[in-house]
Amino acid sequence: MSQADGGSLAYNSFVQQVGESRLKEIGSSALVPIGCVVVVLACLIGSLSWAQNQHKSQPLTLWGITMDAPLPSYPTCKGMLDTRTCAEKYAFSGVTKIFHLLGPESRSEAATTPYHGNVTVFSIDLSSSDFPLVLEALTKKLGPPKHQQNTMENGFGAIWQADTYQWIVVDGSAVSLHSHVHSMDDDFRLSVLSAEAIKRAAANKSTIKEP
């Protein structure tokens, strides 16, 4: 069960308990008008709907990076021995690389190119040791992913399996975790697209007229 689903179930249980308690109190007193029951239930249902909408409107945040929001201010990296979460910005490409985002011992590197000052896409090139930890952390936060396994083949005829884990988040963003292990080319990568990035990609999708 995801963190979001758990919170919703806990809230629903709380609302139900409050409602039942209130109804018992009302049922024990003949002096309370029946209209009060309707008012109490209407208020509870309205509060639940408001809380759920508020939750759904919250943008996805992973390791301190919130989608469709400005990138946090990280200190500039000071060499290879710097184990802080730090960043380097490449002015020519506009890419910002973030080191030690997952922890001081992590060798994974994150990268993003802010769009109008906000993070709409970011990726992490994962080390092989970080991959299972990231999969576990994402499953705990977002719930079970959709898992797809594909057979890969290169030009030399070598065949291997590639795994993709995907999450569609309630705010409309998408998370994809990809791995393939090959003797010449291992690849472990996390990719995150914000809801705004997905909308923009759909709007910019090229189309042609019917022939």
C-alpha positions as CSV (number, residue, x, y, z in Angstrom):
1,M,0.0,0.0,0.0
2,S,1.4,3.4,-0.9
3,Q,1.9,6.2,1.5
4,A,-0.9,8.2,-0.2
5,D,-3.4,5.3,0.0
6,G,-2.5,4.7,3.6
7,G,-3.2,8.3,4.5
8,S,-6.6,8.3,2.7
9,L,-7.7,5.1,4.4
10,A,-6.7,6.5,7.8
11,Y,-8.6,9.7,7.2
12,N,-11.6,7.8,5.9
13,S,-11.6,5.6,9.1
14,F,-11.3,8.7,11.2
15,V,-14.3,10.3,9.5
16,Q,-16.3,7.2,9.8
17,Q,-15.6,6.9,13.6
18,V,-16.5,10.5,14.2
19,G,-19.7,10.1,12.2
20,E,-20.7,7.0,14.0
21,S,-20.0,8.6,17.4
22,R,-22.0,11.7,16.5
23,L,-24.9,9.5,15.3
24,K,-24.9,7.6,18.5
25,E,-25.1,10.8,20.5
26,I,-27.9,12.1,18.3
27,G,-29.8,8.8,18.5
28,S,-29.7,8.8,22.3
29,S,-31.4,12.2,22.5
30,A,-34.9,12.7,21.3
31,L,-34.5,16.5,21.6
32,V,-32.0,16.7,18.7
33,P,-33.7,17.5,15.3
34,I,-33.1,15.0,12.5
35,G,-31.9,17.8,10.4
36,C,-28.7,18.0,12.5
37,V,-27.9,14.5,11.2
38,V,-27.9,15.7,7.7
39,V,-25.9,18.8,8.5
40,V,-23.2,16.7,10.3
41,L,-22.9,14.2,7.5
42,A,-22.8,16.9,4.9
43,C,-20.0,18.6,6.7
44,L,-18.0,15.4,7.1
45,I,-18.4,14.5,3.5
46,G,-17.4,18.0,2.4
47,S,-14.3,17.9,4.6
48,L,-13.3,14.5,3.2
49,S,-13.7,15.7,-0.4
50,W,-11.7,18.9,0.4
51,A,-8.9,16.9,2.1
52,Q,-8.6,14.4,-0.8
53,N,-8.5,17.2,-3.4
54,Q,-5.9,19.0,-1.4
55,H,-3.8,15.8,-1.3
56,K,-4.1,15.2,-5.0
57,S,-3.1,18.7,-5.8
58,Q,0.3,18.3,-4.0
59,P,3.1,17.9,-6.6
60,L,5.4,15.0,-6.4
61,T,8.6,15.4,-4.3
62,L,11.5,12.9,-4.5
63,W,14.6,13.3,-2.4
64,G,13.8,17.0,-1.8
65,I,13.1,17.9,-5.5
66,T,9.6,19.0,-6.1
67,M,8.2,18.7,-9.6
68,D,6.9,21.9,-11.3
69,A,8.7,24.0,-8.7
70,P,12.2,25.7,-8.5
71,L,15.2,23.5,-7.9
72,P,16.4,23.7,-4.3
73,S,19.5,25.8,-3.7
74,Y,22.5,23.4,-3.4
75,P,26.1,24.5,-2.6
76,T,28.6,24.3,-5.4
77,C,30.7,21.1,-5.3
78,K,34.2,21.4,-4.1
79,G,36.0,18.5,-5.7
80,M,35.7,14.7,-5.6
81,L,36.0,14.5,-1.8
82,D,32.9,16.7,-1.2
83,T,30.3,14.3,0.1
84,R,27.6,16.9,0.6
85,T,24.5,17.1,-1.7
86,C,26.0,19.6,-4.1
87,A,25.5,20.8,-7.6
88,E,27.3,22.0,-10.7
89,K,25.6,24.1,-13.4
90,Y,26.7,24.0,-17.0
91,A,25.9,27.3,-18.5
92,F,26.2,26.3,-22.1
93,S,23.7,23.4,-21.9
94,G,21.6,24.7,-19.0
95,V,22.0,21.3,-17.3
96,T,22.4,21.2,-13.5
97,K,24.1,18.0,-12.2
98,I,23.4,17.1,-8.5
99,F,25.8,14.8,-6.7
100,H,25.1,12.8,-3.5
101,L,21.4,13.4,-3.8
102,L,20.7,9.9,-2.5
103,G,23.2,10.1,0.3
104,P,26.9,10.9,1.0
105,E,28.1,7.4,0.0
106,S,26.0,7.3,-3.2
107,R,27.8,7.4,-6.6
108,S,24.6,8.1,-8.5
109,E,24.3,11.4,-10.4
110,A,21.1,13.4,-10.9
111,A,20.6,15.9,-13.7
112,T,17.9,18.4,-14.7
113,T,17.3,21.2,-17.1
114,P,14.8,23.6,-15.5
115,Y,12.0,24.9,-17.7
116,H,11.1,28.5,-17.0
117,G,12.8,28.1,-13.6
118,N,10.9,25.0,-12.6
119,V,11.9,21.3,-12.5
120,T,9.7,19.5,-15.0
121,V,12.1,16.7,-15.9
122,F,14.9,15.1,-14.0
123,S,16.9,11.9,-14.2
124,I,19.4,9.9,-12.0
125,D,22.1,7.7,-13.5
126,L,22.1,5.0,-10.8
127,S,24.9,2.9,-9.6
128,S,24.2,-0.9,-9.5
129,S,24.2,-0.8,-5.7
130,D,21.7,2.1,-5.5
131,F,19.2,0.5,-7.9
132,P,17.5,-2.0,-5.6
133,L,17.4,0.6,-2.8
134,V,15.7,3.2,-5.1
135,L,13.2,0.6,-6.3
136,E,12.4,-0.3,-2.7
137,A,12.1,3.4,-1.6
138,L,9.8,4.3,-4.6
139,T,7.6,1.3,-4.0
140,K,7.2,2.3,-0.3
141,K,6.4,5.9,-1.3
142,L,4.3,5.4,-4.4
143,G,3.0,1.9,-4.2
144,P,3.6,-1.2,-6.4
145,P,4.8,-0.2,-9.9
146,K,3.8,-1.6,-13.3
147,H,6.7,-4.0,-14.2
148,Q,7.6,-4.7,-17.8
149,Q,10.4,-7.0,-19.0
150,N,11.7,-6.8,-22.6
151,T,14.3,-8.8,-24.5
152,M,17.1,-6.7,-25.8
153,E,19.5,-7.6,-28.6
154,N,22.6,-5.7,-30.0
155,G,24.2,-5.8,-33.4
156,F,26.4,-8.6,-32.4
157,G,23.5,-10.9,-31.6
158,A,23.9,-10.7,-27.8
159,I,20.5,-11.1,-26.0
160,W,19.6,-9.9,-22.5
161,Q,16.6,-8.8,-20.4
162,A,15.7,-5.2,-19.6
163,D,13.3,-4.3,-16.8
164,T,11.2,-1.2,-16.5
165,Y,9.2,-0.1,-13.5
166,Q,6.6,2.6,-13.9
167,W,4.4,4.7,-11.6
168,I,1.7,7.2,-12.6
169,V,1.3,9.5,-9.6
170,V,-2.0,11.1,-8.5
171,D,-0.7,14.6,-9.4
172,G,-0.3,13.5,-13.1
173,S,3.5,13.1,-13.0
174,A,5.2,9.9,-14.2
175,V,8.2,8.0,-12.7
176,S,10.1,5.3,-14.6
177,L,12.9,3.1,-13.3
178,H,14.9,1.2,-15.9
179,S,17.6,-1.4,-15.7
180,H,19.4,-3.7,-18.1
181,V,22.5,-5.7,-17.3
182,H,24.9,-6.6,-20.1
183,S,28.5,-7.5,-20.0
184,M,29.4,-4.5,-22.2
185,D,26.8,-1.9,-21.3
186,D,25.0,-1.8,-17.9
187,D,22.4,0.9,-17.5
188,F,20.4,1.8,-14.4
189,R,18.3,5.0,-14.6
190,L,15.5,6.8,-13.0
191,S,13.4,9.3,-15.0
192,V,10.8,11.6,-13.7
193,L,8.3,13.7,-15.8
194,S,6.1,16.3,-14.1
195,A,2.5,16.7,-15.0
196,E,3.3,19.9,-16.8
197,A,6.0,18.2,-18.9
198,I,3.6,15.5,-19.9
199,K,1.0,18.0,-20.9
200,R,3.5,20.0,-22.9
201,A,4.8,16.9,-24.7
202,A,1.2,15.9,-25.7
203,A,0.5,19.4,-27.0
204,N,3.7,19.5,-29.0
205,K,3.2,16.0,-30.5
206,S,3.8,16.4,-34.2
207,T,0.9,15.4,-36.5
208,I,0.6,15.2,-40.3
209,K,-2.4,15.4,-42.6
210,E,-4.0,12.3,-44.0
211,P,-2.4,11.4,-47.4
